[in-house]
Amino acid sequence: MTQTTALPASPTPVAPAVVVERTLSVVAFALGVASVVLGQTFVVPIAAMVLGIVAYRREPSARAFAVWGIVLGAVMAFGWLVVGVIGVVFAAPFFLFGLL
């Protein structure tokens, strides 16, 4: 009669760590905040909105950052649009009547 020994149980397999991609969302949020704080360019809000829209579609786990990037970029782009319209309205009489 042979005696058998029980083998030790194999350790439970460890699931690989899930890497959450939030790069585009965080960049969109950072550009949105930068467009509010700096407020010197029209390109940064547009970039924040574009990256925010792309991140919203690609990164479902970080949608809050993407939405904030879109909102802040849109607010600043709208602000620049309002400033541009006011500037044109103010400058139009000078160009039309030659007062400049």
C-alpha positions as CSV (number, residue, x, y, z in Angstrom):
1,M,0.0,0.0,0.0
2,T,1.4,3.3,-1.0
3,Q,0.6,6.4,0.9
4,T,-0.2,9.5,-1.1
5,T,0.1,13.0,0.2
6,A,-2.1,15.8,-0.8
7,L,-0.6,18.5,-2.8
8,P,-1.0,22.0,-1.6
9,A,-3.8,23.9,-3.2
10,S,-2.6,26.2,-6.0
11,P,-2.9,29.9,-5.1
12,T,-5.9,31.6,-6.5
13,P,-5.1,33.3,-9.8
14,V,-4.8,37.1,-9.5
15,A,-6.7,39.0,-12.1
16,P,-4.6,41.5,-14.0
17,A,-5.0,45.1,-12.8
18,V,-7.5,47.1,-14.9
19,V,-5.9,50.2,-16.2
20,V,-8.4,53.0,-16.5
21,E,-7.6,55.4,-19.3
22,R,-8.4,59.0,-18.4
23,T,-5.8,60.9,-20.3
24,L,-8.0,62.6,-22.8
25,S,-10.6,63.5,-20.2
26,V,-8.0,65.0,-17.9
27,V,-6.4,67.0,-20.7
28,A,-9.8,68.3,-21.8
29,F,-10.6,69.4,-18.3
30,A,-7.1,71.0,-17.9
31,L,-7.6,72.9,-21.1
32,G,-11.0,74.0,-20.1
33,V,-9.7,75.3,-16.8
34,A,-6.7,76.9,-18.5
35,S,-9.1,78.7,-21.0
36,V,-11.0,80.2,-18.1
37,V,-8.0,81.2,-16.1
38,L,-5.8,82.5,-18.9
39,G,-8.6,83.6,-21.3
40,Q,-6.1,84.9,-23.9
41,T,-6.8,82.7,-26.8
42,F,-9.6,81.2,-28.8
43,V,-7.8,78.0,-29.7
44,V,-7.6,76.5,-26.2
45,P,-11.4,76.4,-25.6
46,I,-11.9,74.8,-29.1
47,A,-9.2,72.2,-28.2
48,A,-10.9,71.6,-24.8
49,M,-14.2,71.0,-26.5
50,V,-12.8,68.7,-29.2
51,L,-10.8,66.6,-26.7
52,G,-13.8,66.5,-24.4
53,I,-16.0,65.1,-27.1
54,V,-13.5,62.5,-28.1
55,A,-12.9,61.5,-24.5
56,Y,-16.6,61.3,-23.8
57,R,-16.9,58.7,-26.4
58,R,-13.7,56.7,-25.7
59,E,-13.5,56.9,-21.9
60,P,-16.7,56.1,-20.2
61,S,-15.1,55.9,-16.8
62,A,-14.0,59.5,-16.9
63,R,-17.0,61.2,-18.4
64,A,-17.2,63.9,-15.6
65,F,-13.8,65.3,-16.6
66,A,-14.8,65.2,-20.3
67,V,-18.1,67.0,-19.7
68,W,-16.4,69.7,-17.6
69,G,-13.9,70.2,-20.4
70,I,-16.6,70.5,-22.9
71,V,-18.7,72.9,-20.7
72,L,-15.7,75.2,-19.8
73,G,-14.5,75.3,-23.4
74,A,-18.0,76.1,-24.6
75,V,-18.5,78.9,-22.1
76,M,-15.2,80.5,-23.0
77,A,-15.7,80.1,-26.7
78,F,-19.2,81.7,-26.3
79,G,-17.5,84.5,-24.3
80,W,-15.1,85.1,-27.1
81,L,-17.9,85.2,-29.6
82,V,-19.8,87.8,-27.5
83,V,-16.7,89.9,-27.2
84,G,-16.1,89.7,-30.9
85,V,-19.7,90.7,-31.7
86,I,-19.5,93.6,-29.3
87,G,-16.2,94.7,-30.9
88,V,-17.7,94.6,-34.4
89,V,-20.8,96.5,-33.3
90,F,-18.7,99.1,-31.6
91,A,-16.2,99.5,-34.5
92,A,-18.8,99.4,-37.4
93,P,-19.8,103.1,-37.2
94,F,-16.2,104.2,-37.4
95,F,-15.6,102.1,-40.5
96,L,-18.9,102.9,-42.2
97,F,-18.8,106.7,-41.6
98,G,-15.1,107.2,-41.8
99,L,-14.8,108.7,-38.4
100,L,-11.6,106.8,-37.7
